[in-house]
Amino acid sequence: MSRTLFDRTMHGTRMTMWTERTPDGRLVIAGQDIGRAPSEIFGSDDYEYRYVLTEASESSLRSRLHERLGAGRGAAVEERAETLLERAFLTGMLDDPSDVRSFMDDHGIEYSFSSR
């Protein structure tokens, strides 16, 4: 089951980001940009990408999001990563899809990346 995190049109480009799971349960953060920006950058108006996290990376992501969203120190990190990512967008902690990659990079969270 996928969960939409971001769906907005800005500067002639529709940007969508969602989460899903691989058949073996790994978290996937996927996105698609359609419109002017990918056309200008890649020569095609459609750009798709995926970040796939291991269980350990997902645990790190949950912990860092939990901390940044203001949960108390020592509180259990029981919320799913999907829920925390959704809250991060809703609260403005993450403003657009590129913030997700920056957040993971800034916190040393490993992922595999693919695009087309």
KETI-95223 format. One line per field, with one value per atom (N, C-alpha, C): x, y, z; residue number from 1; chain; atom name. Coordinates in nm, 4 decimals. Each point is the difference from the previous one (the first is absolute). Layout:
BEGIN
xx	[X; ...]
yy	[Y; ...]
zz	[Z; ...]
i	[NUM; ...]
ch	[A; ...]
at	[CA; ...]
//
This chain:
BEGIN
xx	[0.0839; -0.0839; 0.0891; -0.0256; 0.0818; -0.0685; 0.0830; -0.0501; 0.0616; -0.0852; 0.0488; 0.0526; 0.1223; 0.0631; -0.0087; 0.0055; 0.0100; -0.0613; -0.0840; -0.0596; -0.0346; 0.0885; -0.0157; 0.0572; -0.0588; 0.0537; 0.0652; 0.1270; 0.0756; 0.0815; -0.0077; 0.0805; -0.0120; -0.1213; -0.0234; 0.0371; 0.0291; 0.0366; -0.0858; -0.0638; -0.0741; 0.0970; 0.0134; 0.0890; -0.0846; 0.0225; -0.0716; 0.1011; -0.0215; 0.0861; -0.0903; 0.0354; -0.0789; 0.0918; -0.0543; 0.0726; -0.0706; 0.0781; -0.0525; 0.0991; -0.0300; 0.0876; 0.0377; 0.1234; 0.0414; -0.0673; -0.0010; -0.0600; 0.0620; 0.1294; 0.0626; -0.0101; -0.0803; -0.0308; 0.0851; 0.0968; 0.0837; -0.0787; 0.0312; -0.0645; 0.0523; -0.0922; 0.0327; -0.0632; 0.0809; -0.0493; 0.0161; -0.1125; 0.0026; -0.0607; 0.0370; -0.0546; -0.0012; -0.0761; -0.0098; -0.0178; 0.0773; -0.0132; -0.0424; -0.1056; -0.0496; -0.0118; 0.0606; -0.0155; 0.1290; 0.0034; 0.1073; 0.1387; 0.0126; 0.1334; 0.0692; -0.0637; 0.0713; 0.0262; -0.0894; 0.0209; 0.1248; 0.0175; 0.1162; 0.1295; -0.0070; 0.1198; 0.0375; -0.1007; 0.0268; -0.0449; -0.0728; -0.0486; -0.1262; -0.0577; -0.1263; -0.0854; -0.1304; -0.0844; -0.0426; 0.0586; -0.0345; 0.1271; 0.0110; 0.1161; -0.0519; 0.0437; -0.0413; 0.1231; -0.0156; 0.1129; -0.0485; 0.0948; -0.0309; 0.1192; -0.0306; 0.0969; -0.0475; 0.0869; -0.0354; 0.0880; -0.0632; 0.0715; 0.0002; 0.1108; 0.0065; -0.0768; -0.0186; -0.0673; 0.0771; 0.1328; 0.0824; -0.0110; 0.0009; -0.0127; -0.1379; -0.1023; -0.1348; -0.0089; 0.0630; 0.0011; 0.0685; 0.1115; 0.0691; -0.0875; -0.0673; -0.0887; -0.1111; -0.0605; -0.1061; 0.0518; 0.1160; 0.0572; 0.0262; 0.0617; 0.0328; -0.1252; -0.0986; -0.1253; -0.0709; 0.0002; -0.0627; 0.0618; 0.1313; 0.0707; -0.0366; 0.0043; -0.0247; -0.1440; -0.0924; -0.1412; -0.0395; 0.0977; -0.0254; -0.0472; 0.0144; -0.0376; 0.0974; -0.0468; 0.0834; 0.1187; 0.1057; 0.1203; -0.0336; 0.0449; -0.0244; -0.1356; -0.0833; -0.1307; 0.0185; -0.0873; 0.0080; -0.0248; 0.0766; -0.0172; -0.0798; -0.1309; -0.0853; -0.0728; -0.0079; -0.0707; 0.0734; -0.0764; 0.0587; 0.0684; 0.1017; 0.0722; -0.0946; -0.0954; -0.0959; -0.0775; -0.0429; -0.0758; 0.0864; 0.1243; 0.0907; 0.0339; 0.0220; 0.0265; -0.1204; -0.1177; -0.1213; -0.0123; 0.0247; -0.0033; 0.1055; 0.1176; 0.1068; -0.0421; -0.0708; -0.0506; -0.1149; -0.0906; -0.1153; 0.0406; 0.1043; 0.0444; 0.0949; 0.0442; 0.0931; 0.1460; 0.0267; 0.1388; 0.0693; -0.0724; 0.0445; -0.0908; 0.0599; -0.0795; -0.0254; 0.0940; -0.0184; 0.0792; -0.0211; 0.0646; 0.1517; 0.0674; 0.1461; 0.0453; -0.0854; 0.0343; 0.0174; -0.0683; 0.0118; 0.1424; 0.0517; 0.1381; 0.0990; -0.0175; 0.0891; -0.0042; -0.1195; -0.0144; 0.0752; -0.0174; 0.0688; 0.1513; 0.0454; 0.1436; 0.0576; -0.0692; 0.0470; 0.0108; -0.0818; -0.0010; 0.0691; 0.0707; 0.0758; -0.0857; -0.1212; -0.0909; 0.0260; 0.0394; 0.0359; -0.1245; 0.0085; -0.1096; 0.0584; -0.0748; 0.0373; -0.0927; 0.0535; -0.0745; -0.0029; -0.1141; -0.0108; -0.0950; 0.0205; -0.0881; -0.0094; -0.1034; -0.0154; -0.0821]
yy	[-0.1175; 0.1175; 0.1248; 0.0907; 0.1205; 0.1139; 0.0957; 0.1171; 0.1231; 0.0917; 0.1221; 0.0954; 0.0485; 0.0949; 0.1425; 0.0145; 0.1322; -0.0068; 0.0965; 0.0060; 0.1460; 0.0649; 0.1436; 0.0381; 0.1019; 0.0548; 0.1338; 0.0114; 0.1224; 0.0320; 0.1231; 0.0467; -0.0900; -0.0448; -0.0809; -0.1463; -0.0447; -0.1402; -0.0590; -0.1124; -0.0725; -0.0966; 0.0151; -0.0855; -0.0842; -0.1299; -0.0937; -0.0894; -0.0267; -0.0924; -0.0880; -0.1283; -0.0945; -0.1059; -0.0778; -0.1140; -0.1277; -0.1054; -0.1338; -0.0991; -0.1269; -0.1050; -0.0972; -0.0494; -0.1061; -0.1290; -0.1035; -0.1271; -0.0558; 0.0319; -0.0497; 0.0993; 0.1072; 0.0898; 0.1240; 0.0205; 0.1203; 0.1248; 0.1109; 0.1271; 0.0576; 0.0448; 0.0699; 0.1383; 0.1014; 0.1362; 0.0330; 0.0155; 0.0164; 0.1335; 0.0457; 0.1261; 0.0099; 0.0985; 0.0264; 0.1500; 0.0553; 0.1393; 0.0012; 0.0737; 0.0086; 0.1476; 0.0385; 0.1375; 0.0673; 0.1289; 0.0858; -0.0355; -0.0171; -0.0230; -0.1238; -0.1175; -0.1147; 0.0157; 0.0682; 0.0224; 0.0844; 0.1048; 0.0873; -0.0697; -0.0845; -0.0640; -0.1264; -0.0845; -0.1330; -0.0165; 0.0987; -0.0115; -0.0830; -0.0392; -0.0741; 0.0618; 0.0073; 0.0658; -0.0933; -0.1186; -0.0969; -0.0534; 0.0163; -0.0484; -0.0770; -0.1234; -0.0841; -0.0429; -0.0128; -0.0387; -0.0819; -0.0742; -0.0855; -0.0038; 0.0138; -0.0250; -0.1272; -0.0985; -0.1235; -0.0095; -0.0208; -0.0043; -0.1404; -0.0376; -0.1258; 0.0179; -0.1071; 0.0078; 0.0909; -0.0111; 0.0838; 0.1475; 0.0287; 0.1382; 0.0553; -0.0821; 0.0443; 0.0314; -0.0813; 0.0246; 0.1335; 0.0283; 0.1276; 0.1163; -0.0165; 0.1042; 0.0277; -0.1065; 0.0182; 0.0754; -0.0382; 0.0648; 0.1479; 0.0325; 0.1405; 0.0837; -0.0548; 0.0730; 0.0200; -0.1016; 0.0057; 0.1122; 0.0073; 0.1066; 0.1378; 0.0170; 0.1307; 0.0455; -0.0958; 0.0368; 0.0351; -0.0031; 0.0491; -0.1014; -0.1266; -0.1016; 0.0078; -0.0331; 0.0086; -0.0937; 0.0398; -0.0827; -0.1309; -0.1080; -0.1294; -0.0604; 0.0755; -0.0535; -0.1114; -0.0962; -0.1133; 0.0473; -0.0540; 0.0333; -0.1136; 0.0067; -0.1091; 0.0333; 0.1261; 0.0367; -0.0511; -0.0352; -0.0452; 0.1178; -0.0291; 0.1040; 0.0780; -0.0689; 0.0654; 0.1088; -0.0299; 0.0948; 0.1197; -0.0265; 0.1079; 0.0896; -0.0587; 0.0797; 0.0864; -0.0567; 0.0758; 0.1187; -0.0236; 0.1083; 0.1057; -0.0421; 0.0951; 0.0946; -0.0509; 0.0867; 0.0874; -0.0574; 0.0761; 0.1139; -0.0198; 0.1038; 0.1005; -0.0268; 0.0901; -0.0282; -0.1042; -0.0361; -0.0373; -0.0685; -0.0278; 0.0801; 0.0809; 0.0871; -0.0566; -0.0775; -0.0586; -0.1303; -0.0788; -0.1308; 0.0016; 0.1034; 0.0026; 0.0059; 0.0482; 0.0053; -0.1389; -0.0994; -0.1362; -0.0510; 0.0166; -0.0442; 0.0779; 0.1305; 0.0819; -0.0451; -0.0285; -0.0453; -0.1309; -0.0952; -0.1285; 0.0187; 0.0806; 0.0242; 0.0696; 0.1009; 0.0757; -0.0863; -0.1057; -0.0862; -0.1345; -0.0126; -0.1219; -0.1237; 0.0191; -0.1127; -0.0540; -0.1253; -0.0617; -0.0461; 0.0059; -0.0430; -0.0352; -0.0780; -0.0190; 0.0906; 0.0560; 0.0950; -0.0459; 0.0138; -0.0261; 0.1021; 0.0283; 0.0951; -0.0375; 0.0543; -0.0169; 0.1134]
zz	[0.0000; 0.0000; 0.0000; -0.0879; -0.0064; 0.0752; 0.0407; 0.0717; -0.0654; -0.0462; -0.0634; 0.1056; -0.0233; 0.0908; -0.0525; -0.1317; -0.0605; -0.1388; -0.0337; -0.1329; -0.0276; -0.0744; -0.0215; -0.1356; -0.0604; -0.1235; 0.0315; -0.0383; 0.0236; -0.1236; -0.0471; -0.1126; -0.1232; -0.0280; -0.1190; 0.0121; 0.1218; 0.0218; 0.1098; -0.0296; 0.1033; 0.0663; 0.1318; 0.0782; 0.0942; -0.0058; 0.0850; 0.0692; 0.1289; 0.0747; 0.0855; 0.0076; 0.0774; 0.0594; 0.0915; 0.0555; -0.0408; -0.0073; -0.0261; 0.0595; -0.0108; 0.0530; -0.1105; 0.0064; -0.0911; 0.0462; -0.0848; 0.0427; 0.1290; 0.0256; 0.1231; 0.1165; -0.0179; 0.1112; 0.0146; -0.0894; 0.0110; -0.0394; 0.0669; -0.0287; -0.1304; -0.0843; -0.1238; 0.0078; -0.0243; -0.0139; -0.1475; -0.0688; -0.1450; -0.0392; -0.1179; -0.0467; -0.1498; -0.0472; -0.1423; -0.0194; -0.0914; -0.0403; -0.1452; -0.0301; -0.1374; -0.0360; -0.1122; -0.0454; -0.0381; 0.0259; -0.0493; 0.0549; 0.1306; 0.0594; -0.0570; 0.0008; -0.0576; -0.1495; -0.0696; -0.1429; -0.0232; 0.0797; -0.0146; 0.0425; 0.1029; 0.0532; -0.0769; -0.0270; -0.0571; -0.1449; -0.0530; -0.1369; -0.0123; 0.1115; 0.0039; 0.1096; -0.0232; 0.0998; 0.1139; 0.0077; 0.1044; 0.0650; 0.1310; 0.0759; 0.1205; 0.0155; 0.1123; 0.0785; 0.1311; 0.0855; 0.1189; 0.0590; 0.1161; 0.0942; 0.1280; 0.1054; 0.0699; 0.0138; 0.0692; 0.1241; 0.1150; 0.1270; 0.0574; 0.0600; 0.0738; 0.1317; 0.0715; 0.1296; 0.0962; 0.0005; 0.0877; -0.0382; -0.1293; -0.0459; 0.0331; -0.0149; 0.0349; 0.1493; 0.0817; 0.1438; 0.0317; -0.0669; 0.0181; -0.0451; -0.1130; -0.0501; 0.1012; 0.0520; 0.0996; 0.1217; 0.0493; 0.1184; -0.0242; -0.1144; -0.0286; -0.0220; -0.0711; -0.0195; 0.1337; 0.0815; 0.1319; 0.0826; -0.0003; 0.0735; -0.0531; -0.1322; -0.0610; 0.0114; 0.0068; 0.0109; 0.1436; 0.0899; 0.1348; 0.1006; -0.0287; 0.0982; 0.1172; 0.1154; 0.1196; -0.0037; 0.0662; 0.0071; 0.0711; -0.0575; 0.0612; -0.0347; -0.0712; -0.0381; -0.1024; 0.0047; -0.0933; -0.1430; -0.0920; -0.1415; -0.0626; 0.0172; -0.0468; -0.1286; -0.0339; -0.1215; -0.1228; -0.1000; -0.1261; -0.0680; -0.0785; -0.0729; -0.0902; -0.0607; -0.0878; 0.0731; 0.1216; 0.0809; 0.0380; 0.0393; 0.0381; -0.1191; -0.1163; -0.1196; -0.0347; 0.0088; -0.0272; 0.0967; 0.1291; 0.0988; -0.0293; -0.0453; -0.0308; -0.1125; -0.1005; -0.1064; 0.0503; 0.0764; 0.0493; 0.0925; 0.0784; 0.0931; -0.0642; -0.1219; -0.0671; 0.0316; 0.0773; 0.0262; -0.1323; -0.0865; -0.1366; -0.0924; -0.0891; -0.0869; -0.1386; -0.0513; -0.1321; -0.0083; -0.1040; -0.0077; 0.0133; -0.0475; 0.0114; 0.1461; 0.0882; 0.1423; 0.0607; -0.0554; 0.0528; -0.0204; -0.1207; -0.0282; 0.0865; 0.0105; 0.0828; 0.1454; 0.0502; 0.1384; 0.0212; -0.0919; 0.0146; -0.0099; -0.0950; -0.0155; 0.1234; 0.0495; 0.1167; 0.1253; 0.0074; 0.1177; -0.0232; -0.1122; -0.0272; -0.0195; -0.0489; -0.0233; -0.1400; -0.0077; -0.1278; -0.0758; -0.1305; -0.0875; -0.1351; -0.0761; -0.1397; -0.0811; -0.1078; -0.0793; -0.1447; -0.0624; -0.1433; -0.0598; -0.1290; -0.0686; -0.1472; -0.0615; -0.1449; -0.0543]
i	[1; 1; 1; 2; 2; 2; 3; 3; 3; 4; 4; 4; 5; 5; 5; 6; 6; 6; 7; 7; 7; 8; 8; 8; 9; 9; 9; 10; 10; 10; 11; 11; 11; 12; 12; 12; 13; 13; 13; 14; 14; 14; 15; 15; 15; 16; 16; 16; 17; 17; 17; 18; 18; 18; 19; 19; 19; 20; 20; 20; 21; 21; 21; 22; 22; 22; 23; 23; 23; 24; 24; 24; 25; 25; 25; 26; 26; 26; 27; 27; 27; 28; 28; 28; 29; 29; 29; 30; 30; 30; 31; 31; 31; 32; 32; 32; 33; 33; 33; 34; 34; 34; 35; 35; 35; 36; 36; 36; 37; 37; 37; 38; 38; 38; 39; 39; 39; 40; 40; 40; 41; 41; 41; 42; 42; 42; 43; 43; 43; 44; 44; 44; 45; 45; 45; 46; 46; 46; 47; 47; 47; 48; 48; 48; 49; 49; 49; 50; 50; 50; 51; 51; 51; 52; 52; 52; 53; 53; 53; 54; 54; 54; 55; 55; 55; 56; 56; 56; 57; 57; 57; 58; 58; 58; 59; 59; 59; 60; 60; 60; 61; 61; 61; 62; 62; 62; 63; 63; 63; 64; 64; 64; 65; 65; 65; 66; 66; 66; 67; 67; 67; 68; 68; 68; 69; 69; 69; 70; 70; 70; 71; 71; 71; 72; 72; 72; 73; 73; 73; 74; 74; 74; 75; 75; 75; 76; 76; 76; 77; 77; 77; 78; 78; 78; 79; 79; 79; 80; 80; 80; 81; 81; 81; 82; 82; 82; 83; 83; 83; 84; 84; 84; 85; 85; 85; 86; 86; 86; 87; 87; 87; 88; 88; 88; 89; 89; 89; 90; 90; 90; 91; 91; 91; 92; 92; 92; 93; 93; 93; 94; 94; 94; 95; 95; 95; 96; 96; 96; 97; 97; 97; 98; 98; 98; 99; 99; 99; 100; 100; 100; 101; 101; 101; 102; 102; 102; 103; 103; 103; 104; 104; 104; 105; 105; 105; 106; 106; 106; 107; 107; 107; 108; 108; 108; 109; 109; 109; 110; 110; 110; 111; 111; 111; 112; 112; 112; 113; 113; 113; 114; 114; 114; 115; 115; 115; 116; 116; 116]
ch	[A; A; A; A; A; A; A; A; A; A; A; A; A; A; A; A; A; A; A; A; A; A; A; A; A; A; A; A; A; A; A; A; A; A; A; A; A; A; A; A; A; A; A; A; A; A; A; A; A; A; A; A; A; A; A; A; A; A; A; A; A; A; A; A; A; A; A; A; A; A; A; A; A; A; A; A; A; A; A; A; A; A; A; A; A; A; A; A; A; A; A; A; A; A; A; A; A; A; A; A; A; A; A; A; A; A; A; A; A; A; A; A; A; A; A; A; A; A; A; A; A; A; A; A; A; A; A; A; A; A; A; A; A; A; A; A; A; A; A; A; A; A; A; A; A; A; A; A; A; A; A; A; A; A; A; A; A; A; A; A; A; A; A; A; A; A; A; A; A; A; A; A; A; A; A; A; A; A; A; A; A; A; A; A; A; A; A; A; A; A; A; A; A; A; A; A; A; A; A; A; A; A; A; A; A; A; A; A; A; A; A; A; A; A; A; A; A; A; A; A; A; A; A; A; A; A; A; A; A; A; A; A; A; A; A; A; A; A; A; A; A; A; A; A; A; A; A; A; A; A; A; A; A; A; A; A; A; A; A; A; A; A; A; A; A; A; A; A; A; A; A; A; A; A; A; A; A; A; A; A; A; A; A; A; A; A; A; A; A; A; A; A; A; A; A; A; A; A; A; A; A; A; A; A; A; A; A; A; A; A; A; A; A; A; A; A; A; A; A; A; A; A; A; A; A; A; A; A; A; A; A; A; A; A; A; A; A; A; A; A; A; A; A; A; A; A; A; A]
at	[N; CA; C; N; CA; C; N; CA; C; N; CA; C; N; CA; C; N; CA; C; N; CA; C; N; CA; C; N; CA; C; N; CA; C; N; CA; C; N; CA; C; N; CA; C; N; CA; C; N; CA; C; N; CA; C; N; CA; C; N; CA; C; N; CA; C; N; CA; C; N; CA; C; N; CA; C; N; CA; C; N; CA; C; N; CA; C; N; CA; C; N; CA; C; N; CA; C; N; CA; C; N; CA; C; N; CA; C; N; CA; C; N; CA; C; N; CA; C; N; CA; C; N; CA; C; N; CA; C; N; CA; C; N; CA; C; N; CA; C; N; CA; C; N; CA; C; N; CA; C; N; CA; C; N; CA; C; N; CA; C; N; CA; C; N; CA; C; N; CA; C; N; CA; C; N; CA; C; N; CA; C; N; CA; C; N; CA; C; N; CA; C; N; CA; C; N; CA; C; N; CA; C; N; CA; C; N; CA; C; N; CA; C; N; CA; C; N; CA; C; N; CA; C; N; CA; C; N; CA; C; N; CA; C; N; CA; C; N; CA; C; N; CA; C; N; CA; C; N; CA; C; N; CA; C; N; CA; C; N; CA; C; N; CA; C; N; CA; C; N; CA; C; N; CA; C; N; CA; C; N; CA; C; N; CA; C; N; CA; C; N; CA; C; N; CA; C; N; CA; C; N; CA; C; N; CA; C; N; CA; C; N; CA; C; N; CA; C; N; CA; C; N; CA; C; N; CA; C; N; CA; C; N; CA; C; N; CA; C; N; CA; C; N; CA; C; N; CA; C; N; CA; C; N; CA; C; N; CA; C; N; CA; C; N; CA; C; N; CA; C; N; CA; C; N; CA; C; N; CA; C; N; CA; C; N; CA; C; N; CA; C; N; CA; C; N; CA; C; N; CA; C; N; CA; C]
//
